[in-house]
Amino acid sequence: MERTLALIKPDGVRRGLVGEVIGRLEKSGLSIVALKMMRLDAGQAEAHYRVHRGKPFYPMLLEHITSGPVVAAVCEGPAAVERLRELVGATDPALARPGTIRGDLGLDITQNVIHASDSPETAVSEIRLFFPEIGGARLVEAGAEP
Ligand code: CMP
């Protein structure tokens, strides 16, 4: 089983798309094994987007991701990283296929509703960043008794 991080961005939360997006993830067969709403501070935003530091869109990225609450979810399933990226679609909603989350719901390349980890290695570090309180081994399996 693989795990990945989905992050519903402030535009998605503001537009009332949390239920729609989580519903699409669940219906795809991915299990949500951890979920939280939080507001990122500048340090967390910089840590999350550190690979983009120095790019022209970096300041806008930080401004947007800290502009309101986000909803972070750990998704689990076979090939979860690839599966989630397929559901999410291309970065720019204008280029994302219909049927994908960004293709159907995204407004523009900044307000593109959702972030998804781009590799299994990135998923591990992003899950650690957003869910420091749950070590992989201690994460309760979906459906397990508490
Ligand atoms: P996300 O999956 O959160 O990862 C990095 C984000 O940077 C991406 O979604 C987009 O919102 C944003 N992004 C990527 N490329 C560009 C670009 N060329 N111009 C503006 N924003 C971008």
Residues whose N, C-alpha, C, O or C-beta is under 5 A from the ligand:
A	BS01	CMP	F57 L61 I109 T110 N112 I114 H115 A116
